[in-house]
Amino acid sequence: MFSEELFTISSEEKFLSPLIRRPRKGVIIGAGQVGMACAYSMLIQNNLDELVIVDINERKLEGEVMDLNHGLPFVEPTLVRAGTLADGENADIVIITVGANQKPGESRLDLASRNIEIFQTLIPEVVKFCSTAIFLIITNPVDIMTYACLKYSGLPSSSVIGSGTVLDTARFRYLLSEHYQVDPRSLHAYIIGEHGDSEVPVWSKLNIAGMHLISEQLEEGKEIDPQLQEISEQVKNAAYEIIQRKGATSYAIGLGVSQIAQAILRNQSRVLTVSTLINNIHGIKDVCLSLPAVINRQGVMRVLNFSLNQTELQQLQNSSQTLRQTIENLNI
């Protein structure tokens, strides 16, 4: 039996102890499949010291937190607890996944009006307790909801980030890596614009080890290989295919959110295709969409204005117009 004296720290020892850094604290709002995939991914990757999960279904939330806590002996120490928005005070990051589920055959933009009503009430309440946090929006349609959060919160644009096309870009890289038979981490490609039907594959930037794979044929006006065209269609339709089979996407977006959170919490200045407010880039103004952006402890440090060919530029502008029209129709 252990004596309590073994666990008592004297005042002298406290004085001699090194300074302890401020704990990394995060809040996840929404304990559905996506919220819990985010929680699990962040827990096993040691992103946080404290995680507060908030959900209207208190009984389910308690069960989810119990399940996570029972796995703590297998991971780095993290305090995981069910809570309320008030428990999010001094959080570094707030991850919002709450919203209506996307139904089979329903586009992400069809979700907009239902989820806007939720955000009109939710976001001001979150700001009351978490005004210094970086807000990371996962709720679909993510570009519209990121814009709505920005408007309803009054926070600077650098502090409101959508998951954007981080997942689309990952899907794109995975499918291309299968085609070219390389590790997906060694292949570089981007999906930009809307996280949805008007998203834009940036073929001109597709490269492995700096070798641009199809830029020359694009410059010569040649058509993209039909197999590659099919890959971009698979990326665009991936969510619909998964929803038809299992009801929702969860694991991949959970892993993607964990990477965004790491970039923020560890001040990595990492380039990710997140959704953020765009003004005066490629002729786009006052809309949230995805372009490669540098992410660190301040949120979005800067958006990279990288070059596009004429086709990609036109597609990106069309994507922004689609989103802008939706924003105006919803009167955000």
Phi and psi in degrees as a GROMACS rama.xvg file:
@    title "Ramachandran Plot"
@    xaxis  label "Phi"
@    yaxis  label "Psi"
@TYPE xy
-83.4479  140.28  PHE-2
-81.7638  144.315  SER-3
-62.1463  -24.3735  GLU-4
-62.8772  -28.1134  GLU-5
-64.8301  -23.6936  LEU-6
-109.294  10.8685  PHE-7
-96.5317  128.817  THR-8
-102.065  124.195  ILE-9
-72.1108  161.781  SER-10
-61.8323  -32.4096  SER-11
-67.2468  -42.7334  GLU-12
-64.71  -37.7875  GLU-13
-61.2283  -41.1083  LYS-14
-65.3459  -35.8224  PHE-15
-83.0962  -14.1246  LEU-16
-65.2587  144.482  SER-17
-66.4891  158.641  PRO-18
-62.2344  136.578  LEU-19
-98.4263  130.332  ILE-20
-68.6733  158.611  ARG-21
-66.7607  130.618  ARG-22
-61.1866  146.015  PRO-23
-82.8547  119.342  ARG-24
-118.877  133.265  LYS-25
-132.343  154.395  GLY-26
-125.48  133.766  VAL-27
-114.359  123.553  ILE-28
-104.051  111.175  ILE-29
114.33  112.298  GLY-30
-106.323  34.9876  ALA-31
-80.6086  -165.071  GLY-32
-60.8634  -41.5893  GLN-33
-70.8415  -45.9978  VAL-34
-59.3246  -41.6847  GLY-35
-75.7795  -30.4557  MET-36
-64.0168  -38.8758  ALA-37
-64.2135  -44.9638  CYS-38
-61.4096  -46.1158  ALA-39
-64.1716  -45.0829  TYR-40
-63.2297  -42.4318  SER-41
-68.6899  -33.5081  MET-42
-66.8746  -46.9273  LEU-43
-74.7285  -16.914  ILE-44
-99.971  7.54316  GLN-45
55.9884  47.7628  ASN-46
-80.702  -25.458  ASN-47
-132.873  157.287  LEU-48
-96.6357  -27.4909  ASP-49
-140.43  131.688  GLU-50
-127.915  121.323  LEU-51
-107.398  127.572  VAL-52
-113.035  133.071  ILE-53
-121.89  134.544  VAL-54
-157.828  149.294  ASP-55
-70.0453  -27.3395  ILE-56
-87.4283  88.3321  ASN-57
-64.2166  -37.32  GLU-58
-66.7593  -45.5187  ARG-59
-62.3496  -42.3216  LYS-60
-58.9763  -44.2748  LEU-61
-59.2481  -42.4814  GLU-62
-64.2948  -41.4573  GLY-63
-63.5303  -43.2813  GLU-64
-67.2936  -40.4735  VAL-65
-58.1436  -45.4674  MET-66
-61.0815  -44.6017  ASP-67
-64.4175  -43.7152  LEU-68
-63.765  -30.3822  ASN-69
-69.5129  -15.2445  HIS-70
-96.1111  0.029242  GLY-71
-61.3039  -30.0785  LEU-72
-63.1637  -13.8115  PRO-73
-98.2165  -3.93952  PHE-74
-131.903  178.565  VAL-75
-67.8655  150.644  GLU-76
-58.4942  129.146  PRO-77
-146.936  133.346  THR-78
-85.9746  115.458  LEU-79
-115.824  125.657  VAL-80
-148.781  152.146  ARG-81
-78.7495  143.607  ALA-82
-158.961  -167.611  GLY-83
-117.651  175.861  THR-84
-58.4448  -34.4096  LEU-85
-62.5318  -28.1285  ALA-86
-74.3048  -7.31841  ASP-87
-85.8977  4.56014  GLY-88
-56.0018  136.078  GLU-89
69.5532  18.7695  ASN-90
-68.763  147.322  ALA-91
-85.4945  -31.4545  ASP-92
-145.526  138.721  ILE-93
-120.476  122.028  VAL-94
-107.561  118.586  ILE-95
-108.015  113.601  ILE-96
-115.649  -6.96192  THR-97
-65.565  143.16  VAL-98
159.954  172.573  GLY-99
-69.6019  147.534  ALA-100
-77.6693  145.734  ASN-101
-77.2867  126.643  GLN-102
-87.4883  155.711  LYS-103
-54.3644  130.379  PRO-104
83.1953  -4.82672  GLY-105
-93.4455  131.72  GLU-106
-76.199  162.867  SER-107
-63.6738  -34.9695  ARG-108
-69.7626  -25.1295  LEU-109
-63.9392  -24.8131  ASP-110
-74.7258  -17.0419  LEU-111
-54.7724  -52.6986  ALA-112
-63.2266  -36.9899  SER-113
-66.557  -42.9817  ARG-114
-78.6706  -26.1029  ASN-115
-60.6495  -41.2067  ILE-116
-60.2829  -39.6436  GLU-117
-63.7584  -44.9643  ILE-118
-68.0515  -32.2866  PHE-119
-58.9676  -34.3222  GLN-120
-88.7613  -42.0371  THR-121
-70.0654  -50.2324  LEU-122
-59.8487  -47.0051  ILE-123
-59.1954  -33.2278  PRO-124
-68.3636  -39.5812  GLU-125
-64.6513  -41.7234  VAL-126
-61.9219  -32.2507  VAL-127
-54.0388  -36.1185  LYS-128
-109.234  -19.449  PHE-129
-129.708  39.6525  CYS-130
-67.6264  -18.1706  SER-131
-98.958  1.12774  THR-132
-83.7028  159.677  ALA-133
-84.3741  128.563  ILE-134
-94.0958  125.001  PHE-135
-115.965  114.262  LEU-136
-97.7465  128.032  ILE-137
-113.726  -24.7656  ILE-138
-53.8642  134.684  THR-139
-91.6817  152.377  ASN-140
-73.6465  118.161  PRO-141
-63.0829  -34.1904  VAL-142
-68.2883  -41.7183  ASP-143
-67.3151  -41.5956  ILE-144
-71.444  -30.9412  MET-145
-65.7972  -43.6492  THR-146
-62.5883  -43.0042  TYR-147
-63.1765  -43.2831  ALA-148
-60.6706  -40.8404  CYS-149
-60.303  -43.3552  LEU-150
-71.5602  -42.444  LYS-151
-79.2874  -20.4959  TYR-152
-91.0387  -31.4229  SER-153
73.9098  10.2492  GLY-154
-78.7284  157.828  LEU-155
-64.127  151.143  PRO-156
-61.094  -28.0777  SER-157
-65.9878  -21.6148  SER-158
-95.8919  -1.52233  SER-159
-121.537  112.464  VAL-160
-126.115  137.169  ILE-161
-102.251  152.176  GLY-162
-63.9836  -20.5896  SER-163
53.9613  -133.182  GLY-164
-101.364  23.7364  THR-165
-57.6117  -43.8073  VAL-166
-72.0921  -40.9459  LEU-167
-60.503  -42.3183  ASP-168
-62.9893  -39.7592  THR-169
-65.1728  -42.648  ALA-170
-61.3001  -43.2311  ARG-171
-59.9126  -48.0748  PHE-172
-65.6244  -39.6634  ARG-173
-62.9164  -49.2514  TYR-174
-66.0382  -38.7487  LEU-175
-67.1144  -36.6321  LEU-176
-65.5408  -33.952  SER-177
-65.5777  -40.135  GLU-178
-65.72  -43.9751  HIS-179
-94.0414  -3.17005  TYR-180
58.3739  51.8955  GLN-181
-133.843  162.678  VAL-182
-61.4801  132.95  ASP-183
-60.0396  -21.2044  PRO-184
-75.6729  -13.78  ARG-185
-100.279  1.76531  SER-186
-114.451  136.58  LEU-187
-119.649  123.712  HIS-188
-159.637  158.211  ALA-189
-135.026  144.736  TYR-190
-109.381  130.275  ILE-191
-126.3  176.155  ILE-192
87.9334  -142.983  GLY-193
-70.4801  143.697  GLU-194
-82.3972  85.0128  HIS-195
166.561  -154.744  GLY-196
-67.1931  -22.8547  ASP-197
-100.25  14.721  SER-198
-61.066  156.791  GLU-199
-122.374  117.192  VAL-200
-78.453  128.884  PRO-201
-94.997  82.6488  VAL-202
-64.4594  -31.5779  TRP-203
-66.4137  -18.2425  SER-204
-103.796  1.80481  LYS-205
-63.3151  120.401  LEU-206
-151.554  154.549  ASN-207
-124.319  120.481  ILE-208
53.1412  39.4802  ALA-209
80.7828  -3.73112  GLY-210
-89.8816  110.384  MET-211
-73.352  125.302  HIS-212
-85.1759  -33.5777  LEU-213
-134.521  10.6385  ILE-214
-63.4953  -37.0566  SER-215
-65.073  -43.4999  GLU-216
-68.8196  -29.5827  GLN-217
-67.4456  -42.0666  LEU-218
-63.4283  -29.3582  GLU-219
-85.6404  1.44848  GLU-220
80.2565  14.9847  GLY-221
-80.7084  155.211  LYS-222
-75.4107  148.6  GLU-223
-71.7323  141.152  ILE-224
-50.3132  132.849  ASP-225
-55.1364  -33.2888  PRO-226
-64.0494  -38.4325  GLN-227
-71.1789  -38.882  LEU-228
-58.0976  -40.5664  GLN-229
-65.2295  -34.1652  GLU-230
-62.215  -44.8172  ILE-231
-64.3873  -32.8332  SER-232
-68.4138  -39.2152  GLU-233
-63.3449  -38.606  GLN-234
-62.9484  -47.5109  VAL-235
-62.3283  -35.8166  LYS-236
-98.9163  3.45813  ASN-237
-57.7226  -45.7897  ALA-238
-61.3866  -42.587  ALA-239
-61.7099  -40.651  TYR-240
-65.2238  -41.5985  GLU-241
-68.9768  -42.4252  ILE-242
-61.2663  -39.3094  ILE-243
-62.5294  -31.9006  GLN-244
-90.3587  -40.4169  ARG-245
-129.932  0.39182  LYS-246
95.7416  -25.8642  GLY-247
-167.06  154.306  ALA-248
-90.4025  145.259  THR-249
-150.862  -53.92  SER-250
-61.6507  -50.0779  TYR-251
-65.4943  -41.519  ALA-252
-68.3518  -33.0605  ILE-253
-60.262  -43.1529  GLY-254
-66.6786  -39.3627  LEU-255
-64.5223  -43.0967  GLY-256
-62.0495  -39.4256  VAL-257
-59.6181  -38.0151  SER-258
-68.5637  -39.8087  GLN-259
-63.3115  -44.431  ILE-260
-61.0697  -41.8356  ALA-261
-59.7122  -43.4352  GLN-262
-59.8376  -36.7349  ALA-263
-75.7335  -55.4595  ILE-264
-69.1768  -29.9663  LEU-265
-101.838  8.83384  ARG-266
52.3569  50.5459  ASN-267
-83.6191  -16.1638  GLN-268
51.4158  49.5976  SER-269
-92.2685  144.379  ARG-270
-89.7531  119.956  VAL-271
-138.921  150.067  LEU-272
-87.5409  70.4344  THR-273
-90.2003  161.882  VAL-274
-88.5202  128.555  SER-275
-149.889  165.656  THR-276
-66.443  126.816  LEU-277
-110.382  128.462  ILE-278
-137.363  122.249  ASN-279
64.0848  38.8361  ASN-280
-121.747  124.023  ILE-281
54.4097  32.2598  HIS-282
75.82  12.2308  GLY-283
-99.5813  134.797  ILE-284
-137.818  143.549  LYS-285
52.4028  52.4499  ASP-286
-151.687  147  VAL-287
-97.1449  124.917  CYS-288
-155.51  178.895  LEU-289
-100.137  127.753  SER-290
-137.099  157.966  LEU-291
-57.19  127.879  PRO-292
-134.729  150.179  ALA-293
-88.4546  120.72  VAL-294
-114.021  128.277  ILE-295
-148.535  -159.88  ASN-296
-62.7129  -21.3781  ARG-297
-86.9264  -0.953354  GLN-298
97.2217  -125.849  GLY-299
-85.1401  107.891  VAL-300
-77.2194  -42.2512  MET-301
-164.769  155.765  ARG-302
-101.646  134.558  VAL-303
-85.236  124.566  LEU-304
-92.1595  73.1803  ASN-305
-87.1975  156.434  PHE-306
-74.7522  146.726  SER-307
-130.302  152.692  LEU-308
-78.3325  173.873  ASN-309
-62.4648  -39.0477  GLN-310
-64.8529  -45.9061  THR-311
-64.5162  -39.9127  GLU-312
-62.3076  -44.3182  LEU-313
-64.2791  -40.4822  GLN-314
-65.1625  -40.0008  GLN-315
-64.9055  -43.19  LEU-316
-64.5882  -37.2549  GLN-317
-64.8545  -39.4736  ASN-318
-62.4315  -42.98  SER-319
-65.584  -36.2969  SER-320
-66.6749  -37.2385  GLN-321
-60.1013  -45.8566  THR-322
-68.5154  -40.5203  LEU-323
-62.6621  -39.4991  ARG-324
-65.1405  -39.6453  GLN-325
-65.2128  -42.5547  THR-326
-58.4702  -44.7133  ILE-327
-67.0775  -39.1647  GLU-328
-64.7513  -33.6799  ASN-329
-85.8041  -7.99274  LEU-330
56.3341  47.301  ASN-331
